């Protein structure tokens, strides 16, 4: 019925309901709006985990150690301040960042993820010179 709706390339789930098939333009609008809201929600969810905390302009210059008398004071090259578009893109990207603890979880923490349920990162693990039987499970003996 609607050849232009096919050209939009939307997923089939958009037109799953009869109401969406009766008004494909509105279904497309709803789908795009939900995608946009999902992106904003994801950014807001991860912003509190950002490892790059950019303080307000008032707190931009914390107390610093004084330089030795006569030493060369380096000038900072704040590349992201070159233009407004670069700064806004950089701040948006920093807002999406995850914390170091979340991005690189320590595998030694209790209940943390490990490949193959052993301490290594894949491959053959927990080899011992002592012969073990087929039913021996090292991972069930250790505290975690």
Phi and psi in radians as a Rosetta constraint file:
Dihedral C 1 N 2 CA 2 C 2 CIRCULARHARMONIC -2.077 0.35
Dihedral N 2 CA 2 C 2 N 3 CIRCULARHARMONIC 1.559 0.35
Dihedral C 2 N 3 CA 3 C 3 CIRCULARHARMONIC -1.160 0.35
Dihedral N 3 CA 3 C 3 N 4 CIRCULARHARMONIC -0.498 0.35
Dihedral C 3 N 4 CA 4 C 4 CIRCULARHARMONIC -1.216 0.35
Dihedral N 4 CA 4 C 4 N 5 CIRCULARHARMONIC -0.503 0.35
Dihedral C 4 N 5 CA 5 C 5 CIRCULARHARMONIC -1.174 0.35
Dihedral N 5 CA 5 C 5 N 6 CIRCULARHARMONIC -0.572 0.35
Dihedral C 5 N 6 CA 6 C 6 CIRCULARHARMONIC -1.187 0.35
Dihedral N 6 CA 6 C 6 N 7 CIRCULARHARMONIC -0.610 0.35
Dihedral C 6 N 7 CA 7 C 7 CIRCULARHARMONIC -1.224 0.35
Dihedral N 7 CA 7 C 7 N 8 CIRCULARHARMONIC -0.346 0.35
Dihedral C 7 N 8 CA 8 C 8 CIRCULARHARMONIC -1.178 0.35
Dihedral N 8 CA 8 C 8 N 9 CIRCULARHARMONIC -0.453 0.35
Dihedral C 8 N 9 CA 9 C 9 CIRCULARHARMONIC 1.231 0.35
Dihedral N 9 CA 9 C 9 N 10 CIRCULARHARMONIC 0.568 0.35
Dihedral C 9 N 10 CA 10 C 10 CIRCULARHARMONIC -1.416 0.35
Dihedral N 10 CA 10 C 10 N 11 CIRCULARHARMONIC 2.712 0.35
Dihedral C 10 N 11 CA 11 C 11 CIRCULARHARMONIC -1.168 0.35
Dihedral N 11 CA 11 C 11 N 12 CIRCULARHARMONIC 2.724 0.35
Dihedral C 11 N 12 CA 12 C 12 CIRCULARHARMONIC -1.079 0.35
Dihedral N 12 CA 12 C 12 N 13 CIRCULARHARMONIC -0.500 0.35
Dihedral C 12 N 13 CA 13 C 13 CIRCULARHARMONIC -1.153 0.35
Dihedral N 13 CA 13 C 13 N 14 CIRCULARHARMONIC -0.340 0.35
Dihedral C 13 N 14 CA 14 C 14 CIRCULARHARMONIC -1.132 0.35
Dihedral N 14 CA 14 C 14 N 15 CIRCULARHARMONIC -0.650 0.35
Dihedral C 14 N 15 CA 15 C 15 CIRCULARHARMONIC -1.794 0.35
Dihedral N 15 CA 15 C 15 N 16 CIRCULARHARMONIC 0.449 0.35
Dihedral C 15 N 16 CA 16 C 16 CIRCULARHARMONIC -1.211 0.35
Dihedral N 16 CA 16 C 16 N 17 CIRCULARHARMONIC -0.696 0.35
Dihedral C 16 N 17 CA 17 C 17 CIRCULARHARMONIC -1.499 0.35
Dihedral N 17 CA 17 C 17 N 18 CIRCULARHARMONIC 2.656 0.35
Dihedral C 17 N 18 CA 18 C 18 CIRCULARHARMONIC -1.112 0.35
Dihedral N 18 CA 18 C 18 N 19 CIRCULARHARMONIC -0.658 0.35
Dihedral C 18 N 19 CA 19 C 19 CIRCULARHARMONIC -1.066 0.35
Dihedral N 19 CA 19 C 19 N 20 CIRCULARHARMONIC -0.682 0.35
Dihedral C 19 N 20 CA 20 C 20 CIRCULARHARMONIC -1.211 0.35
Dihedral N 20 CA 20 C 20 N 21 CIRCULARHARMONIC -0.616 0.35
Dihedral C 20 N 21 CA 21 C 21 CIRCULARHARMONIC -1.242 0.35
Dihedral N 21 CA 21 C 21 N 22 CIRCULARHARMONIC -0.495 0.35
Dihedral C 21 N 22 CA 22 C 22 CIRCULARHARMONIC -1.282 0.35
Dihedral N 22 CA 22 C 22 N 23 CIRCULARHARMONIC -0.528 0.35
Dihedral C 22 N 23 CA 23 C 23 CIRCULARHARMONIC -2.326 0.35
Dihedral N 23 CA 23 C 23 N 24 CIRCULARHARMONIC 1.399 0.35
Dihedral C 23 N 24 CA 24 C 24 CIRCULARHARMONIC -1.145 0.35
Dihedral N 24 CA 24 C 24 N 25 CIRCULARHARMONIC -0.504 0.35
Dihedral C 24 N 25 CA 25 C 25 CIRCULARHARMONIC -1.142 0.35
Dihedral N 25 CA 25 C 25 N 26 CIRCULARHARMONIC -0.752 0.35
Dihedral C 25 N 26 CA 26 C 26 CIRCULARHARMONIC -1.185 0.35
Dihedral N 26 CA 26 C 26 N 27 CIRCULARHARMONIC -0.647 0.35
Dihedral C 26 N 27 CA 27 C 27 CIRCULARHARMONIC -1.089 0.35
Dihedral N 27 CA 27 C 27 N 28 CIRCULARHARMONIC -0.667 0.35
Dihedral C 27 N 28 CA 28 C 28 CIRCULARHARMONIC -1.151 0.35
Dihedral N 28 CA 28 C 28 N 29 CIRCULARHARMONIC -0.764 0.35
Dihedral C 28 N 29 CA 29 C 29 CIRCULARHARMONIC -1.046 0.35
Dihedral N 29 CA 29 C 29 N 30 CIRCULARHARMONIC -0.786 0.35
Dihedral C 29 N 30 CA 30 C 30 CIRCULARHARMONIC -1.098 0.35
Dihedral N 30 CA 30 C 30 N 31 CIRCULARHARMONIC -0.736 0.35
Dihedral C 30 N 31 CA 31 C 31 CIRCULARHARMONIC -1.093 0.35
Dihedral N 31 CA 31 C 31 N 32 CIRCULARHARMONIC -0.819 0.35
Dihedral C 31 N 32 CA 32 C 32 CIRCULARHARMONIC -1.135 0.35
Dihedral N 32 CA 32 C 32 N 33 CIRCULARHARMONIC -0.664 0.35
Dihedral C 32 N 33 CA 33 C 33 CIRCULARHARMONIC -1.140 0.35
Dihedral N 33 CA 33 C 33 N 34 CIRCULARHARMONIC -0.699 0.35
Dihedral C 33 N 34 CA 34 C 34 CIRCULARHARMONIC -1.171 0.35
Dihedral N 34 CA 34 C 34 N 35 CIRCULARHARMONIC -0.645 0.35
Dihedral C 34 N 35 CA 35 C 35 CIRCULARHARMONIC -1.101 0.35
Dihedral N 35 CA 35 C 35 N 36 CIRCULARHARMONIC -0.748 0.35
Dihedral C 35 N 36 CA 36 C 36 CIRCULARHARMONIC -1.130 0.35
Dihedral N 36 CA 36 C 36 N 37 CIRCULARHARMONIC -0.776 0.35
Dihedral C 36 N 37 CA 37 C 37 CIRCULARHARMONIC -1.141 0.35
Dihedral N 37 CA 37 C 37 N 38 CIRCULARHARMONIC -0.627 0.35
Dihedral C 37 N 38 CA 38 C 38 CIRCULARHARMONIC -1.117 0.35
Dihedral N 38 CA 38 C 38 N 39 CIRCULARHARMONIC -0.733 0.35
Dihedral C 38 N 39 CA 39 C 39 CIRCULARHARMONIC -1.099 0.35
Dihedral N 39 CA 39 C 39 N 40 CIRCULARHARMONIC -0.744 0.35
Dihedral C 39 N 40 CA 40 C 40 CIRCULARHARMONIC -1.145 0.35
Dihedral N 40 CA 40 C 40 N 41 CIRCULARHARMONIC -0.715 0.35
Dihedral C 40 N 41 CA 41 C 41 CIRCULARHARMONIC -1.112 0.35
Dihedral N 41 CA 41 C 41 N 42 CIRCULARHARMONIC -0.699 0.35
Dihedral C 41 N 42 CA 42 C 42 CIRCULARHARMONIC -1.123 0.35
Dihedral N 42 CA 42 C 42 N 43 CIRCULARHARMONIC -0.745 0.35
Dihedral C 42 N 43 CA 43 C 43 CIRCULARHARMONIC -1.104 0.35
Dihedral N 43 CA 43 C 43 N 44 CIRCULARHARMONIC -0.716 0.35
Dihedral C 43 N 44 CA 44 C 44 CIRCULARHARMONIC -1.179 0.35
Dihedral N 44 CA 44 C 44 N 45 CIRCULARHARMONIC -0.625 0.35
Dihedral C 44 N 45 CA 45 C 45 CIRCULARHARMONIC -1.150 0.35
Dihedral N 45 CA 45 C 45 N 46 CIRCULARHARMONIC -0.696 0.35
Dihedral C 45 N 46 CA 46 C 46 CIRCULARHARMONIC -1.582 0.35
Dihedral N 46 CA 46 C 46 N 47 CIRCULARHARMONIC -0.156 0.35
Dihedral C 46 N 47 CA 47 C 47 CIRCULARHARMONIC -1.147 0.35
Dihedral N 47 CA 47 C 47 N 48 CIRCULARHARMONIC -0.575 0.35
Dihedral C 47 N 48 CA 48 C 48 CIRCULARHARMONIC -1.263 0.35
Dihedral N 48 CA 48 C 48 N 49 CIRCULARHARMONIC -0.209 0.35
Dihedral C 48 N 49 CA 49 C 49 CIRCULARHARMONIC -1.712 0.35
Dihedral N 49 CA 49 C 49 N 50 CIRCULARHARMONIC 0.187 0.35
Dihedral C 49 N 50 CA 50 C 50 CIRCULARHARMONIC -1.174 0.35
Dihedral N 50 CA 50 C 50 N 51 CIRCULARHARMONIC 2.201 0.35
Dihedral C 50 N 51 CA 51 C 51 CIRCULARHARMONIC -1.326 0.35
Dihedral N 51 CA 51 C 51 N 52 CIRCULARHARMONIC -0.277 0.35
Dihedral C 51 N 52 CA 52 C 52 CIRCULARHARMONIC -1.770 0.35
Dihedral N 52 CA 52 C 52 N 53 CIRCULARHARMONIC 1.512 0.35
Dihedral C 52 N 53 CA 53 C 53 CIRCULARHARMONIC -1.424 0.35
Dihedral N 53 CA 53 C 53 N 54 CIRCULARHARMONIC 2.014 0.35
Dihedral C 53 N 54 CA 54 C 54 CIRCULARHARMONIC -1.753 0.35
Dihedral N 54 CA 54 C 54 N 55 CIRCULARHARMONIC 1.878 0.35
Dihedral C 54 N 55 CA 55 C 55 CIRCULARHARMONIC -1.251 0.35
Dihedral N 55 CA 55 C 55 N 56 CIRCULARHARMONIC 2.979 0.35
Dihedral C 55 N 56 CA 56 C 56 CIRCULARHARMONIC -1.175 0.35
Dihedral N 56 CA 56 C 56 N 57 CIRCULARHARMONIC 2.931 0.35
Dihedral C 56 N 57 CA 57 C 57 CIRCULARHARMONIC -1.088 0.35
Dihedral N 57 CA 57 C 57 N 58 CIRCULARHARMONIC -0.523 0.35
Dihedral C 57 N 58 CA 58 C 58 CIRCULARHARMONIC -1.166 0.35
Dihedral N 58 CA 58 C 58 N 59 CIRCULARHARMONIC -0.581 0.35
Dihedral C 58 N 59 CA 59 C 59 CIRCULARHARMONIC -1.800 0.35
Dihedral N 59 CA 59 C 59 N 60 CIRCULARHARMONIC 0.332 0.35
Dihedral C 59 N 60 CA 60 C 60 CIRCULARHARMONIC -1.249 0.35
Dihedral N 60 CA 60 C 60 N 61 CIRCULARHARMONIC -0.416 0.35
Dihedral C 60 N 61 CA 61 C 61 CIRCULARHARMONIC -2.076 0.35
Dihedral N 61 CA 61 C 61 N 62 CIRCULARHARMONIC 1.531 0.35
Dihedral C 61 N 62 CA 62 C 62 CIRCULARHARMONIC -1.262 0.35
Dihedral N 62 CA 62 C 62 N 63 CIRCULARHARMONIC 3.017 0.35
Dihedral C 62 N 63 CA 63 C 63 CIRCULARHARMONIC -1.099 0.35
Dihedral N 63 CA 63 C 63 N 64 CIRCULARHARMONIC 2.284 0.35
Dihedral C 63 N 64 CA 64 C 64 CIRCULARHARMONIC -2.097 0.35
Dihedral N 64 CA 64 C 64 N 65 CIRCULARHARMONIC 2.785 0.35
Dihedral C 64 N 65 CA 65 C 65 CIRCULARHARMONIC -1.266 0.35
Dihedral N 65 CA 65 C 65 N 66 CIRCULARHARMONIC 2.433 0.35
Dihedral C 65 N 66 CA 66 C 66 CIRCULARHARMONIC -1.261 0.35
Dihedral N 66 CA 66 C 66 N 67 CIRCULARHARMONIC 2.508 0.35
Dihedral C 66 N 67 CA 67 C 67 CIRCULARHARMONIC -1.323 0.35
Dihedral N 67 CA 67 C 67 N 68 CIRCULARHARMONIC 2.684 0.35
Dihedral C 67 N 68 CA 68 C 68 CIRCULARHARMONIC -1.169 0.35
Dihedral N 68 CA 68 C 68 N 69 CIRCULARHARMONIC 2.512 0.35
Dihedral C 68 N 69 CA 69 C 69 CIRCULARHARMONIC -1.024 0.35
Dihedral N 69 CA 69 C 69 N 70 CIRCULARHARMONIC 2.200 0.35
Dihedral C 69 N 70 CA 70 C 70 CIRCULARHARMONIC 1.551 0.35
Dihedral N 70 CA 70 C 70 N 71 CIRCULARHARMONIC -0.044 0.35
Dihedral C 70 N 71 CA 71 C 71 CIRCULARHARMONIC -1.415 0.35
Dihedral N 71 CA 71 C 71 N 72 CIRCULARHARMONIC 2.797 0.35
Dihedral C 71 N 72 CA 72 C 72 CIRCULARHARMONIC -1.407 0.35
Dihedral N 72 CA 72 C 72 N 73 CIRCULARHARMONIC 2.168 0.35
Dihedral C 72 N 73 CA 73 C 73 CIRCULARHARMONIC -1.597 0.35
Dihedral N 73 CA 73 C 73 N 74 CIRCULARHARMONIC 2.049 0.35
Dihedral C 73 N 74 CA 74 C 74 CIRCULARHARMONIC -1.224 0.35
Dihedral N 74 CA 74 C 74 N 75 CIRCULARHARMONIC 2.499 0.35
Dihedral C 74 N 75 CA 75 C 75 CIRCULARHARMONIC -1.628 0.35
Dihedral N 75 CA 75 C 75 N 76 CIRCULARHARMONIC 2.292 0.35
Dihedral C 75 N 76 CA 76 C 76 CIRCULARHARMONIC -1.372 0.35
Dihedral N 76 CA 76 C 76 N 77 CIRCULARHARMONIC 2.393 0.35
Dihedral C 76 N 77 CA 77 C 77 CIRCULARHARMONIC -1.759 0.35
Dihedral N 77 CA 77 C 77 N 78 CIRCULARHARMONIC 1.637 0.35
Dihedral C 77 N 78 CA 78 C 78 CIRCULARHARMONIC -1.461 0.35
Dihedral N 78 CA 78 C 78 N 79 CIRCULARHARMONIC 1.493 0.35
Dihedral C 78 N 79 CA 79 C 79 CIRCULARHARMONIC -1.086 0.35
Dihedral N 79 CA 79 C 79 N 80 CIRCULARHARMONIC -0.486 0.35
Dihedral C 79 N 80 CA 80 C 80 CIRCULARHARMONIC -1.367 0.35
Dihedral N 80 CA 80 C 80 N 81 CIRCULARHARMONIC -0.106 0.35
Dihedral C 80 N 81 CA 81 C 81 CIRCULARHARMONIC -1.658 0.35
Dihedral N 81 CA 81 C 81 N 82 CIRCULARHARMONIC 0.126 0.35
Dihedral C 81 N 82 CA 82 C 82 CIRCULARHARMONIC -1.099 0.35
Dihedral N 82 CA 82 C 82 N 83 CIRCULARHARMONIC -0.743 0.35
Dihedral C 82 N 83 CA 83 C 83 CIRCULARHARMONIC -2.578 0.35
Dihedral N 83 CA 83 C 83 N 84 CIRCULARHARMONIC 2.852 0.35
Dihedral C 83 N 84 CA 84 C 84 CIRCULARHARMONIC -1.141 0.35
Dihedral N 84 CA 84 C 84 N 85 CIRCULARHARMONIC -0.644 0.35
Dihedral C 84 N 85 CA 85 C 85 CIRCULARHARMONIC -1.131 0.35
Dihedral N 85 CA 85 C 85 N 86 CIRCULARHARMONIC -0.733 0.35
Dihedral C 85 N 86 CA 86 C 86 CIRCULARHARMONIC -1.140 0.35
Dihedral N 86 CA 86 C 86 N 87 CIRCULARHARMONIC -0.730 0.35
Dihedral C 86 N 87 CA 87 C 87 CIRCULARHARMONIC -1.142 0.35
Dihedral N 87 CA 87 C 87 N 88 CIRCULARHARMONIC -0.753 0.35
Dihedral C 87 N 88 CA 88 C 88 CIRCULARHARMONIC -1.167 0.35
Dihedral N 88 CA 88 C 88 N 89 CIRCULARHARMONIC -0.673 0.35
Dihedral C 88 N 89 CA 89 C 89 CIRCULARHARMONIC -1.153 0.35
Dihedral N 89 CA 89 C 89 N 90 CIRCULARHARMONIC -0.697 0.35
Dihedral C 89 N 90 CA 90 C 90 CIRCULARHARMONIC -1.149 0.35
Dihedral N 90 CA 90 C 90 N 91 CIRCULARHARMONIC -0.777 0.35
Dihedral C 90 N 91 CA 91 C 91 CIRCULARHARMONIC -1.158 0.35
Dihedral N 91 CA 91 C 91 N 92 CIRCULARHARMONIC -0.650 0.35
Dihedral C 91 N 92 CA 92 C 92 CIRCULARHARMONIC -1.114 0.35
Dihedral N 92 CA 92 C 92 N 93 CIRCULARHARMONIC -0.742 0.35
Dihedral C 92 N 93 CA 93 C 93 CIRCULARHARMONIC -1.153 0.35
Dihedral N 93 CA 93 C 93 N 94 CIRCULARHARMONIC -0.671 0.35
Dihedral C 93 N 94 CA 94 C 94 CIRCULARHARMONIC -1.164 0.35
Dihedral N 94 CA 94 C 94 N 95 CIRCULARHARMONIC -0.579 0.35
Dihedral C 94 N 95 CA 95 C 95 CIRCULARHARMONIC -1.167 0.35
Dihedral N 95 CA 95 C 95 N 96 CIRCULARHARMONIC -0.437 0.35
Dihedral C 95 N 96 CA 96 C 96 CIRCULARHARMONIC -1.506 0.35
Dihedral N 96 CA 96 C 96 N 97 CIRCULARHARMONIC -0.109 0.35
Dihedral C 96 N 97 CA 97 C 97 CIRCULARHARMONIC -1.212 0.35
Dihedral N 97 CA 97 C 97 N 98 CIRCULARHARMONIC 2.710 0.35
Dihedral C 97 N 98 CA 98 C 98 CIRCULARHARMONIC -1.794 0.35
Dihedral N 98 CA 98 C 98 N 99 CIRCULARHARMONIC 2.808 0.35
Dihedral C 98 N 99 CA 99 C 99 CIRCULARHARMONIC -1.246 0.35
Dihedral N 99 CA 99 C 99 N 100 CIRCULARHARMONIC 2.802 0.35
Dihedral C 99 N 100 CA 100 C 100 CIRCULARHARMONIC -1.090 0.35
Dihedral N 100 CA 100 C 100 N 101 CIRCULARHARMONIC -0.675 0.35
Dihedral C 100 N 101 CA 101 C 101 CIRCULARHARMONIC -1.140 0.35
Dihedral N 101 CA 101 C 101 N 102 CIRCULARHARMONIC -0.584 0.35
Dihedral C 101 N 102 CA 102 C 102 CIRCULARHARMONIC -1.407 0.35
Dihedral N 102 CA 102 C 102 N 103 CIRCULARHARMONIC -0.695 0.35
Dihedral C 102 N 103 CA 103 C 103 CIRCULARHARMONIC -1.305 0.35
Dihedral N 103 CA 103 C 103 N 104 CIRCULARHARMONIC -0.628 0.35
Dihedral C 103 N 104 CA 104 C 104 CIRCULARHARMONIC -2.181 0.35
Dihedral N 104 CA 104 C 104 N 105 CIRCULARHARMONIC 1.279 0.35
Dihedral C 104 N 105 CA 105 C 105 CIRCULARHARMONIC -1.171 0.35
Dihedral N 105 CA 105 C 105 N 106 CIRCULARHARMONIC 2.412 0.35
Dihedral C 105 N 106 CA 106 C 106 CIRCULARHARMONIC -1.293 0.35
Dihedral N 106 CA 106 C 106 N 107 CIRCULARHARMONIC 2.152 0.35
Dihedral C 106 N 107 CA 107 C 107 CIRCULARHARMONIC -1.296 0.35
Dihedral N 107 CA 107 C 107 N 108 CIRCULARHARMONIC -0.123 0.35
Dihedral C 107 N 108 CA 108 C 108 CIRCULARHARMONIC -1.578 0.35
Dihedral N 108 CA 108 C 108 N 109 CIRCULARHARMONIC -0.125 0.35
Dihedral C 108 N 109 CA 109 C 109 CIRCULARHARMONIC -1.194 0.35
Dihedral N 109 CA 109 C 109 N 110 CIRCULARHARMONIC 2.611 0.35
Dihedral C 109 N 110 CA 110 C 110 CIRCULARHARMONIC -1.061 0.35
Dihedral N 110 CA 110 C 110 N 111 CIRCULARHARMONIC 2.448 0.35
Dihedral C 110 N 111 CA 111 C 111 CIRCULARHARMONIC 1.109 0.35
Dihedral N 111 CA 111 C 111 N 112 CIRCULARHARMONIC 0.335 0.35
Dihedral C 111 N 112 CA 112 C 112 CIRCULARHARMONIC -1.562 0.35
Dihedral N 112 CA 112 C 112 N 113 CIRCULARHARMONIC 2.898 0.35
Dihedral C 112 N 113 CA 113 C 113 CIRCULARHARMONIC -1.400 0.35
Dihedral N 113 CA 113 C 113 N 114 CIRCULARHARMONIC 2.396 0.35
Dihedral C 113 N 114 CA 114 C 114 CIRCULARHARMONIC -2.421 0.35
Dihedral N 114 CA 114 C 114 N 115 CIRCULARHARMONIC 2.589 0.35
Dihedral C 114 N 115 CA 115 C 115 CIRCULARHARMONIC -1.215 0.35
Dihedral N 115 CA 115 C 115 N 116 CIRCULARHARMONIC 2.284 0.35
Dihedral C 115 N 116 CA 116 C 116 CIRCULARHARMONIC 1.156 0.35
Dihedral N 116 CA 116 C 116 N 117 CIRCULARHARMONIC 0.234 0.35
Dihedral C 116 N 117 CA 117 C 117 CIRCULARHARMONIC 1.044 0.35
Dihedral N 117 CA 117 C 117 N 118 CIRCULARHARMONIC 0.420 0.35
Dihedral C 117 N 118 CA 118 C 118 CIRCULARHARMONIC -2.211 0.35
Dihedral N 118 CA 118 C 118 N 119 CIRCULARHARMONIC 3.079 0.35
Dihedral C 118 N 119 CA 119 C 119 CIRCULARHARMONIC -1.332 0.35
Dihedral N 119 CA 119 C 119 N 120 CIRCULARHARMONIC -0.308 0.35
Dihedral C 119 N 120 CA 120 C 120 CIRCULARHARMONIC -1.379 0.35
Dihedral N 120 CA 120 C 120 N 121 CIRCULARHARMONIC -3.083 0.35
Dihedral C 120 N 121 CA 121 C 121 CIRCULARHARMONIC -1.971 0.35
Dihedral N 121 CA 121 C 121 N 122 CIRCULARHARMONIC 0.860 0.35
Dihedral C 121 N 122 CA 122 C 122 CIRCULARHARMONIC 1.735 0.35
Dihedral N 122 CA 122 C 122 N 123 CIRCULARHARMONIC 2.838 0.35
Dihedral C 122 N 123 CA 123 C 123 CIRCULARHARMONIC 1.489 0.35
Dihedral N 123 CA 123 C 123 N 124 CIRCULARHARMONIC -3.023 0.35
Dihedral C 123 N 124 CA 124 C 124 CIRCULARHARMONIC -1.250 0.35
Dihedral N 124 CA 124 C 124 N 125 CIRCULARHARMONIC 2.319 0.35
Dihedral C 124 N 125 CA 125 C 125 CIRCULARHARMONIC -2.375 0.35
Dihedral N 125 CA 125 C 125 N 126 CIRCULARHARMONIC 2.901 0.35
Dihedral C 125 N 126 CA 126 C 126 CIRCULARHARMONIC 1.003 0.35
Dihedral N 126 CA 126 C 126 N 127 CIRCULARHARMONIC 0.708 0.35
Dihedral C 126 N 127 CA 127 C 127 CIRCULARHARMONIC -1.400 0.35
Dihedral N 127 CA 127 C 127 N 128 CIRCULARHARMONIC 2.484 0.35
Dihedral C 127 N 128 CA 128 C 128 CIRCULARHARMONIC -2.422 0.35
Dihedral N 128 CA 128 C 128 N 129 CIRCULARHARMONIC 2.570 0.35
Dihedral C 128 N 129 CA 129 C 129 CIRCULARHARMONIC -1.152 0.35
Dihedral N 129 CA 129 C 129 N 130 CIRCULARHARMONIC -0.378 0.35
Dihedral C 129 N 130 CA 130 C 130 CIRCULARHARMONIC -1.373 0.35
Dihedral N 130 CA 130 C 130 N 131 CIRCULARHARMONIC 2.287 0.35
Dihedral C 130 N 131 CA 131 C 131 CIRCULARHARMONIC -1.217 0.35
Dihedral N 131 CA 131 C 131 N 132 CIRCULARHARMONIC 2.349 0.35
Dihedral C 131 N 132 CA 132 C 132 CIRCULARHARMONIC -1.980 0.35
Dihedral N 132 CA 132 C 132 N 133 CIRCULARHARMONIC 2.653 0.35
Dihedral C 132 N 133 CA 133 C 133 CIRCULARHARMONIC -1.446 0.35
Dihedral N 133 CA 133 C 133 N 134 CIRCULARHARMONIC 3.016 0.35
Dihedral C 133 N 134 CA 134 C 134 CIRCULARHARMONIC -1.126 0.35
Dihedral N 134 CA 134 C 134 N 135 CIRCULARHARMONIC -0.521 0.35
Dihedral C 134 N 135 CA 135 C 135 CIRCULARHARMONIC -1.608 0.35
Dihedral N 135 CA 135 C 135 N 136 CIRCULARHARMONIC 0.090 0.35
Dihedral C 135 N 136 CA 136 C 136 CIRCULARHARMONIC -1.334 0.35
Dihedral N 136 CA 136 C 136 N 137 CIRCULARHARMONIC 2.224 0.35
Dihedral C 136 N 137 CA 137 C 137 CIRCULARHARMONIC -2.132 0.35
Dihedral N 137 CA 137 C 137 N 138 CIRCULARHARMONIC 1.816 0.35
Dihedral C 137 N 138 CA 138 C 138 CIRCULARHARMONIC -1.073 0.35
Dihedral N 138 CA 138 C 138 N 139 CIRCULARHARMONIC -0.654 0.35
Dihedral C 138 N 139 CA 139 C 139 CIRCULARHARMONIC -1.133 0.35
Dihedral N 139 CA 139 C 139 N 140 CIRCULARHARMONIC -0.371 0.35
Dihedral C 139 N 140 CA 140 C 140 CIRCULARHARMONIC -1.534 0.35
Dihedral N 140 CA 140 C 140 N 141 CIRCULARHARMONIC -0.190 0.35
Dihedral C 140 N 141 CA 141 C 141 CIRCULARHARMONIC -1.570 0.35
Dihedral N 141 CA 141 C 141 N 142 CIRCULARHARMONIC -0.587 0.35
Dihedral C 141 N 142 CA 142 C 142 CIRCULARHARMONIC -1.390 0.35
Dihedral N 142 CA 142 C 142 N 143 CIRCULARHARMONIC 2.740 0.35
Dihedral C 142 N 143 CA 143 C 143 CIRCULARHARMONIC -1.157 0.35
Dihedral N 143 CA 143 C 143 N 144 CIRCULARHARMONIC -0.396 0.35
